[in-house]
Amino acid sequence: MKTKQDFPSINERPPEGLKGDGTKVRVLVVDDSIFVAKQLGQILTSEGYEIVATAGDGAEGVEKYKELSPNVDIVTMDITMPKLDGISALEQIMAFDKNARVIMVSALGKEDLVKKSLLLGAKNYIVKPLDRKKVLERISSAVK
């Protein structure tokens, strides 16, 4: 079986998911869609990010953030979820930690909710269906 050494890369670059000190950027994924959560997880772990936890609704997301804080560098937050929607969860996380980095994940056509979340402190947003390049771009810019 061939290994990575058998295929030297022409333009070797460090994975985006590493901080300056070489540790992994820790991500909390909050989404009621198991498919989207899994897809985000695969995109991010392929670039060296570490998924520290996932939550299926806003209430669980807030709970996990408080539990894991300060060991969460960034949160991906779906806007439309049962129990507690992403905007309310964002408000609670921002009230708990004003420096929290939250990226909203939204379906097309939810521009008003995206704007509201950005005003409440979200760092950026990602539109579904997920585009690998955009996901990595928006998350890495929010981590810097």
N, C-alpha and C positions, 0 to 999 in steps of 0.2 A: 504494500500500500504506500502510495506517495504521501509525503508529509509537506508541511509548509516550506521546509528548506529546499525541496525539490523544485519549487516555483518561486524564484526570487522576484519580488515585485519591482517594477520599474520606478514607480513613484511611491515608495514606502512612506506612509504617514501614520502618526499615532492615532488610535481610536478617539473619536470625539467625546466619548463618555468618560474620559479621564481628566481629573483636575490637574493643575500645575504640579502638585506634589506626587502625582502618580496614582492617587487613590481614585476609586470609581465614584462617579456622580450617582447619588442614591435617589431613586424615583419611587413615588407612591402613585399607583394608577387607580383612579376612581372612575368606574364605568359599569353600568348595569348590563352591558352587552359583553358576554364572555368572549365572543368572537373579537370585538374591538380591543378588549383588554389584552387578549392573547396576541393580537396583531401588534399592538403598541409594544408589548413586552419583547416580541421577537425582533422588531426593528431596533429597539433601544439596546437590548443585550448584544446584538450583532455589532454594535459600535462601542461595546465596553461599559455601558451603563449598568447599574445594578438595580433590579426591581426589588425594593425592600418589602413591599406589601401591595396587595390589591384590595379594593373595596367595591362592593356591588351597588352601593347607594351613597348619597351624600352624608347621611348620618354616620354610617360606618366609616366613611372617608375622614370625617372630622375627628371621630374617635381614634382612628389609627394615626392620624397626623399628631394629635396630642400625645398619644402613647409613645410614638417613635421620635418625636421632637427632642433634641435638635438634629437627629440623624436622618433627616429628609432634606435633600437639596432642592428638589422640585416635585411638583404635583401635577399630574394631568387629570383634569376634571371634566367629565361629561356634563353638559348643561341640563339635559332632560333625563331625570331619573326618578324612580319611585321613592317614597318616604320623604326624602329631603332633596330638592333639586340642586343642581350645581351652583347656581347663583347664591342660594341661602348658605350652602356649605362653604362657598368662597368667603362670604361675609363672616362666618363663624371662624374660619381659619385665620383670616386677616385680623379679626378682633383678638385672637389668641396670640398671633405672631405677625406683627405689622411688616416684617421682612420676608414673609413667606413668598416663595416663587410658585405661582400657579399658572398653568397654561390651560385654557378652556378648550374642550373638544366639542364641536358642534356640527349638526347636520346643516346642509345648505338651507337658506331661507330663514335663519334665526339671527339675522344681523342685529336686530334691536337688542336681543339678549346678549350678544357678543359685546356690543357697545357698552351696555350696562355693566357687564362683568369687568371690562377694561377700566371703566370709571371707578369700580370698587377695588381695583388693585391687581387684577390679573395682568400678567406680564405679556401675554400674547394669546393667540388662539390657533387651533388646527381645525380644518374643515373635513368632515367625512364625505365620501370615502377617503381613507388615509392615503397620503402620498408619501412614500418613504423619505424622499429628498426634503420635502417641506417639513415633515415631522422632525427630522434631524436638525434642519436649519433653525426652526423656531425654538426647539429645546436648547440647542447649544447657545443660541444668542441670549436666551433667558438666564442661562447658568453663569455667563460671563459677567 
